Amino acid sequence: MVRISVIVPTLNEEKYLSSTLRSLTEQTFHDFELIVKDCMSQDNTVEIAKEYADLVLSEKDVSIGDARNQGAKRATGDVLAFLDADTSLDKNALEIVAEDFAIYDISLLLPKYGPIEHDVGFVPKIKKEMNRFYVGFENYWRKYVDKFCGGMFMPVSSAAFRRVGGFNRQLRCIEDIELSYRLRRIGRVLDDYRAKAYFSFRRFILSGNIETLRNYGLNALMMHLKLTQPEFESFR
């Protein structure tokens, strides 16, 4: 039987964290540990995390990749399921993840992503449809064109993760795609869109669709060129 370590990085996430962690208590699969790696939050994030988590780490980090690495060091699972603090899972998501890693020799699993509907409920219809189109296009692109996983929900083989050295802690953004590329060079990548995760569109709402996509695109280019990325506050 596969055991999963769910690792959630946080920084002032009291608004979203309860919903995320509650979705874990409703999972049909129960053989997992929950590790919350907090970066010295100034709100009630740590108190909320302690209500649910098996382990809460409260230490400084230099990036979200660094936070995930710190959590992974304390993890004991065969599979590391990195989950953002503003992302909720379908009830059977971890069961599907455990099943796939038990059946297949894979380094990385690609789930399906969707927006949290109530998060965009108040935005104009055209922006809502743009957000849905963006997520749908990215799901299509990841499945048929370029195999990579988003950090919102990223299940990886623990052995493969340690073999490639984990996330690049120097990257401010696109660290999930960069890790995906290294993982797929050493092992098989499987897409299973039965496993679904729903993430917040707060960055798109905060900065606007065009600005957010521009920032992600610029960071992706800098990552490919191995240049130092500029830091955008909205990413963390």
LUMGUPA-930488 format. One record per residue (C-alpha): residue in one letter; z, x, y. Coordinates in Angstrom, 1 decimal, m for minus. Layout:
LUMGUPA-930488
@tordren: A	pz: Z	px: X	py: Y
...
This chain:
LUMGUPA-930488
@tordren: M	pz: 0.0	px: 0.0	py: 0.0
@tordren: V	pz: m0.9	px: 1.3	py: 3.5
@tordren: R	pz: 1.8	px: 1.5	py: 6.1
@tordren: I	pz: 1.0	px: 1.2	py: 9.7
@tordren: S	pz: 2.6	px: 2.7	py: 12.8
@tordren: V	pz: 1.9	px: 0.6	py: 15.9
@tordren: I	pz: 2.2	px: 2.8	py: 19.0
@tordren: V	pz: 2.3	px: 1.2	py: 22.5
@tordren: P	pz: 2.3	px: 3.3	py: 25.7
@tordren: T	pz: 3.9	px: 1.7	py: 28.7
@tordren: L	pz: 4.5	px: 2.2	py: 32.4
@tordren: N	pz: 5.9	px: m0.7	py: 34.3
@tordren: E	pz: 4.5	px: m3.3	py: 32.0
@tordren: E	pz: 7.1	px: m6.1	py: 32.1
@tordren: K	pz: 4.5	px: m8.7	py: 33.0
@tordren: Y	pz: 2.4	px: m8.2	py: 29.9
@tordren: L	pz: 4.6	px: m6.4	py: 27.3
@tordren: S	pz: 6.5	px: m9.5	py: 26.0
@tordren: S	pz: 3.3	px: m11.2	py: 25.0
@tordren: T	pz: 1.9	px: m8.1	py: 23.4
@tordren: L	pz: 5.0	px: m7.4	py: 21.3
@tordren: R	pz: 5.4	px: m11.1	py: 20.4
@tordren: S	pz: 1.9	px: m11.1	py: 18.9
@tordren: L	pz: 3.2	px: m8.3	py: 16.6
@tordren: T	pz: 6.1	px: m10.5	py: 15.3
@tordren: E	pz: 3.6	px: m13.1	py: 14.3
@tordren: Q	pz: 1.5	px: m10.8	py: 12.2
@tordren: T	pz: 0.8	px: m11.8	py: 8.6
@tordren: F	pz: 1.2	px: m8.1	py: 7.6
@tordren: H	pz: 4.8	px: m6.9	py: 8.0
@tordren: D	pz: 4.8	px: m3.3	py: 6.6
@tordren: F	pz: 4.6	px: m1.6	py: 10.0
@tordren: E	pz: 6.8	px: 0.2	py: 12.4
@tordren: L	pz: 6.6	px: m0.3	py: 16.2
@tordren: I	pz: 7.0	px: 2.6	py: 18.5
@tordren: V	pz: 7.0	px: 2.1	py: 22.3
@tordren: K	pz: 6.4	px: 5.3	py: 24.4
@tordren: D	pz: 7.5	px: 4.6	py: 27.9
@tordren: C	pz: 6.8	px: 6.8	py: 31.0
@tordren: M	pz: 10.1	px: 6.2	py: 32.8
@tordren: S	pz: 9.3	px: 2.7	py: 34.0
@tordren: Q	pz: 11.1	px: 1.4	py: 37.0
@tordren: D	pz: 11.0	px: m2.3	py: 35.9
@tordren: N	pz: 12.4	px: m4.1	py: 32.8
@tordren: T	pz: 9.8	px: m2.6	py: 30.4
@tordren: V	pz: 12.3	px: m0.5	py: 28.4
@tordren: E	pz: 14.7	px: m3.5	py: 28.0
@tordren: I	pz: 11.9	px: m5.7	py: 26.8
@tordren: A	pz: 10.7	px: m3.0	py: 24.4
@tordren: K	pz: 14.1	px: m2.6	py: 22.9
@tordren: E	pz: 14.1	px: m6.2	py: 21.9
@tordren: Y	pz: 11.2	px: m5.7	py: 19.5
@tordren: A	pz: 10.6	px: m2.0	py: 18.8
@tordren: D	pz: 11.9	px: 0.2	py: 16.0
@tordren: L	pz: 11.8	px: 3.1	py: 18.4
@tordren: V	pz: 11.6	px: 3.4	py: 22.1
@tordren: L	pz: 10.8	px: 6.8	py: 23.7
@tordren: S	pz: 11.4	px: 7.2	py: 27.4
@tordren: E	pz: 9.9	px: 10.5	py: 28.5
@tordren: K	pz: 7.5	px: 11.7	py: 31.1
@tordren: D	pz: 3.8	px: 12.1	py: 30.2
@tordren: V	pz: 0.8	px: 13.4	py: 32.1
@tordren: S	pz: m1.7	px: 10.8	py: 30.9
@tordren: I	pz: m2.0	px: 7.8	py: 28.6
@tordren: G	pz: m3.4	px: 10.1	py: 25.9
@tordren: D	pz: m0.4	px: 12.3	py: 26.2
@tordren: A	pz: 1.8	px: 9.2	py: 25.9
@tordren: R	pz: 0.0	px: 8.1	py: 22.7
@tordren: N	pz: 0.3	px: 11.6	py: 21.3
@tordren: Q	pz: 4.1	px: 11.6	py: 21.9
@tordren: G	pz: 4.4	px: 8.3	py: 20.0
@tordren: A	pz: 2.2	px: 9.6	py: 17.2
@tordren: K	pz: 4.5	px: 12.6	py: 16.7
@tordren: R	pz: 7.3	px: 10.3	py: 15.7
@tordren: A	pz: 5.1	px: 8.0	py: 13.6
@tordren: T	pz: 5.4	px: 7.8	py: 9.8
@tordren: G	pz: 2.5	px: 5.5	py: 8.9
@tordren: D	pz: m0.7	px: 6.2	py: 7.0
@tordren: V	pz: m2.5	px: 4.4	py: 9.9
@tordren: L	pz: m1.8	px: 4.8	py: 13.6
@tordren: A	pz: m2.7	px: 1.6	py: 15.4
@tordren: F	pz: m2.7	px: 2.4	py: 19.2
@tordren: L	pz: m2.2	px: m0.8	py: 21.1
@tordren: D	pz: m2.2	px: m1.1	py: 24.9
@tordren: A	pz: 0.8	px: m3.0	py: 26.5
@tordren: D	pz: m1.5	px: m5.7	py: 27.9
@tordren: T	pz: m3.3	px: m6.4	py: 24.6
@tordren: S	pz: m2.4	px: m9.1	py: 22.0
@tordren: L	pz: m3.6	px: m9.3	py: 18.4
@tordren: D	pz: m4.9	px: m12.1	py: 16.2
@tordren: K	pz: m2.2	px: m13.0	py: 13.6
@tordren: N	pz: m4.2	px: m11.3	py: 10.8
@tordren: A	pz: m5.4	px: m8.2	py: 12.6
@tordren: L	pz: m2.9	px: m5.7	py: 11.0
@tordren: E	pz: m3.5	px: m7.3	py: 7.6
@tordren: I	pz: m7.3	px: m6.6	py: 8.0
@tordren: V	pz: m6.6	px: m3.1	py: 9.2
@tordren: A	pz: m4.3	px: m2.3	py: 6.2
@tordren: E	pz: m6.9	px: m3.8	py: 3.8
@tordren: D	pz: m9.8	px: m1.7	py: 5.2
@tordren: F	pz: m7.9	px: 1.5	py: 5.2
@tordren: A	pz: m6.7	px: 0.8	py: 1.6
@tordren: I	pz: m10.2	px: 0.1	py: 0.3
@tordren: Y	pz: m12.3	px: 2.5	py: 2.3
@tordren: D	pz: m12.0	px: 6.2	py: 3.1
@tordren: I	pz: m12.3	px: 6.0	py: 6.8
@tordren: S	pz: m11.0	px: 7.9	py: 9.8
@tordren: L	pz: m11.5	px: 5.1	py: 12.4
@tordren: L	pz: m11.8	px: 1.3	py: 12.4
@tordren: L	pz: m13.6	px: m0.5	py: 15.2
@tordren: P	pz: m12.1	px: m4.0	py: 15.9
@tordren: K	pz: m13.6	px: m6.7	py: 18.1
@tordren: Y	pz: m12.3	px: m7.1	py: 21.7
@tordren: G	pz: m12.1	px: m10.2	py: 23.9
@tordren: P	pz: m10.5	px: m11.0	py: 27.3
@tordren: I	pz: m7.2	px: m12.8	py: 27.6
@tordren: E	pz: m8.5	px: m16.1	py: 28.8
@tordren: H	pz: m5.5	px: m17.1	py: 31.0
@tordren: D	pz: m5.8	px: m13.7	py: 32.7
@tordren: V	pz: m9.2	px: m14.7	py: 34.1
@tordren: G	pz: m8.5	px: m18.4	py: 34.4
@tordren: F	pz: m8.2	px: m18.4	py: 38.2
@tordren: V	pz: m11.2	px: m16.2	py: 39.0
@tordren: P	pz: m14.6	px: m17.7	py: 40.0
@tordren: K	pz: m16.8	px: m18.9	py: 37.2
@tordren: I	pz: m19.5	px: m16.3	py: 37.8
@tordren: K	pz: m17.0	px: m13.4	py: 37.6
@tordren: K	pz: m15.5	px: m14.9	py: 34.5
@tordren: E	pz: m18.9	px: m15.1	py: 32.8
@tordren: M	pz: m19.6	px: m11.5	py: 34.0
@tordren: N	pz: m16.4	px: m10.3	py: 32.3
@tordren: R	pz: m17.3	px: m12.1	py: 29.1
@tordren: F	pz: m20.8	px: m10.7	py: 29.2
@tordren: Y	pz: m19.4	px: m7.2	py: 29.7
@tordren: V	pz: m17.0	px: m7.5	py: 26.7
@tordren: G	pz: m19.7	px: m9.0	py: 24.5
@tordren: F	pz: m22.2	px: m6.3	py: 25.4
@tordren: E	pz: m19.6	px: m3.6	py: 24.7
@tordren: N	pz: m18.8	px: m5.1	py: 21.3
@tordren: Y	pz: m22.6	px: m5.1	py: 20.5
@tordren: W	pz: m23.0	px: m1.6	py: 21.7
@tordren: R	pz: m20.1	px: m0.2	py: 19.7
@tordren: K	pz: m21.3	px: m1.9	py: 16.5
@tordren: Y	pz: m25.0	px: m1.2	py: 16.6
@tordren: V	pz: m25.6	px: 1.8	py: 19.0
@tordren: D	pz: m22.6	px: 4.1	py: 19.7
@tordren: K	pz: m19.6	px: 4.0	py: 17.3
@tordren: F	pz: m16.5	px: 4.4	py: 19.4
@tordren: C	pz: m13.2	px: 2.6	py: 19.8
@tordren: G	pz: m11.3	px: 1.3	py: 22.8
@tordren: G	pz: m7.7	px: 2.4	py: 23.3
@tordren: M	pz: m6.8	px: m1.3	py: 23.8
@tordren: F	pz: m6.5	px: m1.5	py: 20.0
@tordren: M	pz: m7.5	px: 1.7	py: 18.1
@tordren: P	pz: m6.6	px: 2.0	py: 14.4
@tordren: V	pz: m7.0	px: 5.5	py: 13.1
@tordren: S	pz: m6.2	px: 7.5	py: 9.9
@tordren: S	pz: m3.0	px: 9.4	py: 10.6
@tordren: A	pz: m4.3	px: 12.4	py: 8.6
@tordren: A	pz: m7.6	px: 12.4	py: 10.5
@tordren: F	pz: m5.8	px: 12.0	py: 13.9
@tordren: R	pz: m3.6	px: 15.1	py: 13.2
@tordren: R	pz: m6.6	px: 17.0	py: 11.8
@tordren: V	pz: m8.5	px: 16.7	py: 15.1
@tordren: G	pz: m5.4	px: 17.3	py: 17.3
@tordren: G	pz: m4.9	px: 13.8	py: 18.7
@tordren: F	pz: m6.0	px: 12.6	py: 22.1
@tordren: N	pz: m7.0	px: 15.1	py: 24.8
@tordren: R	pz: m4.0	px: 14.8	py: 27.1
@tordren: Q	pz: m6.0	px: 16.2	py: 30.1
@tordren: L	pz: m8.4	px: 13.3	py: 30.2
@tordren: R	pz: m7.3	px: 10.5	py: 32.7
@tordren: C	pz: m9.8	px: 8.0	py: 31.3
@tordren: I	pz: m12.3	px: 7.7	py: 28.4
@tordren: E	pz: m9.8	px: 9.6	py: 26.2
@tordren: D	pz: m10.3	px: 6.9	py: 23.5
@tordren: I	pz: m14.1	px: 7.4	py: 23.4
@tordren: E	pz: m13.7	px: 11.2	py: 23.3
@tordren: L	pz: m11.3	px: 11.0	py: 20.4
@tordren: S	pz: m13.7	px: 8.6	py: 18.6
@tordren: Y	pz: m16.4	px: 11.1	py: 18.8
@tordren: R	pz: m14.2	px: 13.8	py: 17.2
@tordren: L	pz: m13.0	px: 11.4	py: 14.5
@tordren: R	pz: m16.5	px: 10.3	py: 13.5
@tordren: R	pz: m17.5	px: 14.0	py: 13.0
@tordren: I	pz: m14.9	px: 14.4	py: 10.3
@tordren: G	pz: m14.9	px: 11.0	py: 8.6
@tordren: R	pz: m16.5	px: 7.6	py: 8.2
@tordren: V	pz: m16.2	px: 5.0	py: 10.9
@tordren: L	pz: m16.1	px: 1.3	py: 9.9
@tordren: D	pz: m16.5	px: m1.7	py: 12.1
@tordren: D	pz: m14.7	px: m4.9	py: 11.1
@tordren: Y	pz: m14.9	px: m7.5	py: 13.7
@tordren: R	pz: m12.6	px: m9.8	py: 11.8
@tordren: A	pz: m9.8	px: m7.8	py: 13.4
@tordren: K	pz: m9.6	px: m9.1	py: 16.9
@tordren: A	pz: m7.7	px: m8.0	py: 20.0
@tordren: Y	pz: m7.5	px: m9.6	py: 23.4
@tordren: F	pz: m6.9	px: m7.4	py: 26.4
@tordren: S	pz: m6.2	px: m8.0	py: 30.1
@tordren: F	pz: m8.9	px: m7.9	py: 32.7
@tordren: R	pz: m6.4	px: m6.9	py: 35.4
@tordren: R	pz: m8.2	px: m3.7	py: 36.3
@tordren: F	pz: m11.5	px: m5.6	py: 36.9
@tordren: I	pz: m9.6	px: m8.2	py: 39.0
@tordren: L	pz: m7.6	px: m5.5	py: 40.9
@tordren: S	pz: m10.5	px: m3.2	py: 41.8
@tordren: G	pz: m13.5	px: m5.5	py: 41.3
@tordren: N	pz: m16.1	px: m5.3	py: 38.5
@tordren: I	pz: m18.5	px: m3.0	py: 40.3
@tordren: E	pz: m15.8	px: m0.5	py: 41.4
@tordren: T	pz: m14.1	px: m0.5	py: 38.0
@tordren: L	pz: m17.3	px: 0.0	py: 36.1
@tordren: R	pz: m18.3	px: 2.8	py: 38.5
@tordren: N	pz: m15.0	px: 4.5	py: 38.0
@tordren: Y	pz: m15.3	px: 4.3	py: 34.2
@tordren: G	pz: m18.9	px: 5.4	py: 34.3
@tordren: L	pz: m18.0	px: 8.4	py: 36.5
@tordren: N	pz: m15.1	px: 9.4	py: 34.2
@tordren: A	pz: m17.4	px: 9.1	py: 31.2
@tordren: L	pz: m19.9	px: 11.4	py: 32.8
@tordren: M	pz: m17.2	px: 13.9	py: 33.7
@tordren: M	pz: m16.0	px: 13.8	py: 30.1
@tordren: H	pz: m19.4	px: 14.5	py: 28.7
@tordren: L	pz: m20.0	px: 17.3	py: 31.1
@tordren: K	pz: m16.5	px: 18.7	py: 30.3
@tordren: L	pz: m15.5	px: 18.6	py: 34.0
@tordren: T	pz: m12.1	px: 17.7	py: 35.5
@tordren: Q	pz: m11.9	px: 13.9	py: 36.0
@tordren: P	pz: m10.8	px: 12.4	py: 39.3
@tordren: E	pz: m7.6	px: 10.3	py: 39.0
@tordren: F	pz: m7.8	px: 6.6	py: 39.6
@tordren: E	pz: m4.5	px: 4.8	py: 40.0
@tordren: S	pz: m5.6	px: 1.6	py: 38.5
@tordren: F	pz: m6.2	px: 3.2	py: 35.1
@tordren: R	pz: m2.5	px: 3.7	py: 34.4
